[in-house]
Amino acid sequence: MRAVTARRYGGPRVLALETLPRPRPGPREVLIRVEAFGVTRGDARLRALDAPRGMGLPLRLALGVTRPRRVVPGREFAGTVAEVGPGVTRWTAGTPVMGITPGLTLGAAADYCVVAEGGLLVRRPDTLPVPEAAGYFFGLLTAADFLMDQARLGAHERVLVNGATGAVGAAATWLAARLGATVTALASPGNHDFARALGATETADYRAPPPPGPYDVVLDVAGTLPWRQARPLLTDTGRLGLVSAALGPQIAASLHPNRQGRRLCAGLVKETPQALARALAFHAQGYRPVITALPLDAIVEAHRLASSGHKRGNVVVLTV
Ligand SMILES: NC(=O)c1ccc[n+]([C@@H]2O[C@H](COP(=O)([O-])OP(=O)(O)OC[C@H]3O[C@@H](n4cnc5c(N)ncnc54)[C@H](OP(=O)(O)O)[C@@H]3O)[C@@H](O)[C@H]2O)c1
């Protein structure tokens, strides 16, 4: 099969296309014919060992000290069940699916990948084309985790989304509006119309001080609104979601989340079958991720875009 490989850490040019043996599904595993895979900011960070400050060493230990142990990158995929391993009862060949390879096992950036039958795998709705399905989960799972589970956003609350038009921000802007909140989106001026189309009622350039609010929830997707700067923007019971904070603020947030009525929310997004099912339910309510789709031989360009910190929505790569 064709596979993207990264045999060392570095910029997008460390990626290559190679021919590798097709994986085989073991007991209770499912072989997926990958038709598209996502190239997220997370994938770009793993490729480059570009962790938020303080997390570089743990990431290196997890991925491989001198070079990546898992040479095929990629987590989010959409495709079709190609074959099932012994004991699989839930899936049959030919079923359209989408999902995520678990943890740091990676491997989705190839013609085929293997996942556990009870893992992060769901049936792909007919109304969700393959490219959108491959870019569906990264942003929306993160947005739902921070806004719904951690910040417990209520209808009629006010939300500030800092970094509102990338994968996470676009999903968060849509979701917050969908939950009945009033959204102020911080984005570069060229993306203001896009942010309004997602559901923001107010937009502002992130290079200027944000509109003063106050906000019930500030979601700092870009990592440029730490507690000290966000605090004056919050109501007395406001919550600050630190989506991309360095290790220090993450530890501070978990040790000391409550700050005189206000609260810090942080941590890695929880990826579970239940979280996937909830996210997918939003498709029936109109959610469709915004996608830039590139062919497999443009994998270096796809990673360049994902590394830029300025993409609109999601980047996916098509293998068919
Ligand atoms: N905690 C978790 O588990 C978790 C999960 C997923 C993602 N993340 C992190 O979330 C971050 C965002 O991911 P993403 O996929 O949404 O990234 P992305 O698609 O690259 O989007 C980045 C966004 O940030 C905006 N931006 C760039 N510079 C900015 C600045 N100085 N101030 C405010 N906004 C700015 C960009 O807007 P313009 O294009 O208009 O410049 C764009 O909307 C990444 O750091 C990622 O690692 C964390």
The ligand as a Tripos MOL2 file, in Angstrom:
@<TRIPOS>MOLECULE
LIG
   48    52     1     0     0
SMALL
NO_CHARGES

@<TRIPOS>ATOM
      1 N1         -6.0390   20.6740   24.4160 N.am      1 LIG1
      2 C1         -6.2220   19.8250   23.4290 C.2       1 LIG1
      3 O1         -6.4650   18.6260   23.6340 O.2       1 LIG1
      4 C2         -6.1510   20.3250   22.0170 C.ar      1 LIG1
      5 C3         -6.9060   19.6640   21.0340 C.ar      1 LIG1
      6 C4         -6.8570   20.1580   19.7380 C.ar      1 LIG1
      7 C5         -6.0620   21.2640   19.4390 C.ar      1 LIG1
      8 N2         -5.3180   21.8430   20.4110 N.ar      1 LIG1
      9 C6         -4.4680   23.0100   20.1020 C.3       1 LIG1
     10 O2         -5.3240   24.0520   19.6530 O.3       1 LIG1
     11 C7         -4.5670   24.9360   18.8390 C.3       1 LIG1
     12 C8         -5.3800   25.3290   17.6410 C.3       1 LIG1
     13 O3         -5.6040   24.2110   16.8170 O.3       1 LIG1
     14 P1         -6.3380   24.4250   15.4270 P.3       1 LIG1
     15 O4         -6.3510   23.0970   14.7710 O.co2     1 LIG1
     16 O5         -7.6060   25.1370   15.5900 O.co2     1 LIG1
     17 O6         -5.2680   25.3800   14.6740 O.3       1 LIG1
     18 P2         -5.3910   26.0860   13.2710 P.3       1 LIG1
     19 O7         -6.4240   25.3650   12.4490 O.co2     1 LIG1
     20 O8         -4.0410   26.2530   12.7460 O.co2     1 LIG1
     21 O9         -6.0150   27.5270   13.6060 O.3       1 LIG1
     22 C9         -5.3180   28.5100   14.2560 C.3       1 LIG1
     23 C10        -6.2320   29.7050   14.4640 C.3       1 LIG1
     24 O10        -5.5600   30.6590   15.2870 O.3       1 LIG1
     25 C11        -5.6790   31.9450   14.6920 C.3       1 LIG1
     26 N3         -4.5210   32.7260   15.0860 N.ar      1 LIG1
     27 C12        -3.2680   32.7170   14.5780 C.ar      1 LIG1
     28 N4         -2.4940   33.5890   15.2580 N.ar      1 LIG1
     29 C13        -3.2810   34.1390   16.2110 C.ar      1 LIG1
     30 C14        -3.0720   35.1090   17.2390 C.ar      1 LIG1
     31 N5         -1.8820   35.6980   17.4210 N.pl3     1 LIG1
     32 N6         -4.1080   35.4360   18.0340 N.ar      1 LIG1
     33 C15        -5.3100   34.8640   17.8840 C.ar      1 LIG1
     34 N7         -5.5920   33.9490   16.9290 N.ar      1 LIG1
     35 C16        -4.5730   33.5910   16.1120 C.ar      1 LIG1
     36 C17        -5.7820   31.7030   13.2050 C.3       1 LIG1
     37 O11        -6.4670   32.7890   12.5980 O.3       1 LIG1
     38 P3         -6.0080   33.4610   11.2000 P.3       1 LIG1
     39 O12        -5.9340   32.3280   10.2190 O.co2     1 LIG1
     40 O13        -7.1250   34.3970   10.9150 O.co2     1 LIG1
     41 O14        -4.6720   34.0910   11.4520 O.co2     1 LIG1
     42 C18        -6.6270   30.4150   13.1860 C.3       1 LIG1
     43 O15        -7.9770   30.7300   13.2970 O.3       1 LIG1
     44 C19        -3.2450   24.2250   18.5130 C.3       1 LIG1
     45 O16        -2.2310   24.7880   19.2960 O.3       1 LIG1
     46 C20        -3.5270   22.7950   18.9230 C.3       1 LIG1
     47 O17        -2.3540   22.1370   19.2990 O.3       1 LIG1
     48 C21        -5.3530   21.4070   21.7020 C.ar      1 LIG1
@<TRIPOS>BOND
     1     1     2 1
     2     2     3 2
     3     2     4 1
     4     4     5 ar
     5     4    48 ar
     6     5     6 ar
     7     6     7 ar
     8     7     8 ar
     9     8     9 1
    10     8    48 ar
    11     9    10 1
    12     9    46 1
    13    10    11 1
    14    11    12 1
    15    11    44 1
    16    12    13 1
    17    13    14 1
    18    14    15 2
    19    14    16 1
    20    14    17 1
    21    17    18 1
    22    18    19 2
    23    18    20 1
    24    18    21 1
    25    21    22 1
    26    22    23 1
    27    23    24 1
    28    23    42 1
    29    24    25 1
    30    25    26 1
    31    25    36 1
    32    26    27 ar
    33    26    35 ar
    34    27    28 ar
    35    28    29 ar
    36    29    30 ar
    37    29    35 ar
    38    30    31 1
    39    30    32 ar
    40    32    33 ar
    41    33    34 ar
    42    34    35 ar
    43    36    37 1
    44    36    42 1
    45    37    38 1
    46    38    39 2
    47    38    40 1
    48    38    41 1
    49    42    43 1
    50    44    45 1
    51    44    46 1
    52    46    47 1
@<TRIPOS>SUBSTRUCTURE
     1 LIG1         1 GROUP 0 **** ****
